[in-house]
């Protein structure tokens, strides 16, 4: 059954966390991430000309190849994240449809990263697998 963004945001982010924890490949390429530093992510979907709703924030706890938590939050300042990945709704659609990679989107300026870019690039294989697991969720878009 397809999950619709943004209306099924809570279920969608839970499904992503479950997919990450079920992925042997993510476990391997994410090994070491978040060890001795805060590797938790805040994913921020901004409104754009196709979606004029509220900003969406997803918190994903990541440590040593494991997703420790995954939930939607209305208070991005109320969660302790080490990295924030931000982009417009239409850009996220392209990412989830696998028309745009996370790293390519960062390098082109379509996404913004708050956090240590060099460390993120060091774990670019993990970013690729995370994107693949997100794209594997049966997702429909309201806008």
N, C-alpha and C positions, 0 to 999 in steps of 0.2 A: 504494500500500500504506500502510495506516494505521500511524502510530507510536503506541506506548502510553506514557503517562506514569504512573508514573515509570520503568518498566523500560527504555524506549528513550530515556532522557534524553540520552545522548551523541549519538545520531543526530538527535534532535529539535532540539537546540540548533545542531548543524551545519546542519540544514535551514533554520533561522531565519536564520542568517548568510547562507546562500546566497540566500534569498529577499530579504533586505535589499539585497544587492549586485546582485540582478537587477531591482530596482525603480527605474525612472526617477523615480517620484514621491518615493520616499524620498531619492534622491540630491538632488533639488531642495529638498525641505522640510528636509532635514538639513544643507544647506550652511551652513557656519559653526559647527556644533555641534562642540565639542571642539577648536576652533582657539584656541590660547593659554590653554587650561584643560583639565583632565582630564575628558573627556566619557565615559569608560568606565563601564559599568554592571555592577553585581552584582545579579542578580535572585535573590531568595530566596523559595523556596516552603516555608512552614512546615507541619508536621503540624497536623491539626485532628481533629474528631470523626469524620470519614469516612476520613482517612488518618493512621494512627498510625506511619508509617515515619520514616525519617531526613529531616532538613532537606535540601532540594535547593538547590544554588547554581549559577547560570549566570553566566559572565563574558561580556560582549559589549563588545568594543572598538569605539568609534564616533568617527570624526573626519571632519568636512567632508563628510557625506553618504555615507560609506563605512563598512562593517563591516570592521574590520581583524582581528578575531579573534572566535571564538565557541566556547566549550567549557564543559563541566561541571567544577566543581572541588569537592573535598572540603575545601579550605582557603581559606575566604573572606578570611582575613588574609594569605594568600600571594599575592594578586593586588592590583595597584595600581588601584583603582577610585576614581572621583570621585563617583559616585552609587550608592546602593543603593535598590532598589525591593522592598519586602517585603510579603508577604501570605500568608494561609492557603491551603491546597490548594483548598478549595471556592471561594474567591474567585478564584483563578487559573482554575479551570474556567469560572466565569462570564465572566471576561475572554476566554478563548480561544473560548468559544461566542458571543462578541459580545453578551452580555446585560449587560455592564458595561464602560464605557470606562475607560481608564487614568486620565485626569484626573478623571472623575467618582468613581472609586474612591478617589483621593487626597483629593478634597475631602470625601467622606463618611466618611473615616477607615478604609475597608476595606483600603486599602493605606497603607503608610508610606514616606516618602522620606527618606533621609539624603543631604543635598546641598542645593544652592542651588535652593529652590523657585521663586523668581522666574525664574531662568534656564530652568528646566524648563518653566514656563508660557509663556515667550517662544517656546519651540520646541514648543508643544502640537500643532501640525500634524504634526510628526515623530513624536510619541508616538502619535498616531492612526494614522499609516501603519504604524508599527512593530507596533501591536496588530493591525491588519488583516492584515499579513504573517504574524504568528504564528497568527492565527485561520485563515488559508488553508492551513496545514499540516493534512493529514488526521490528526487526533489522536483517539485513544481514551484513556479514563481507566480505570485499574485500580480506582479507588475512587470 
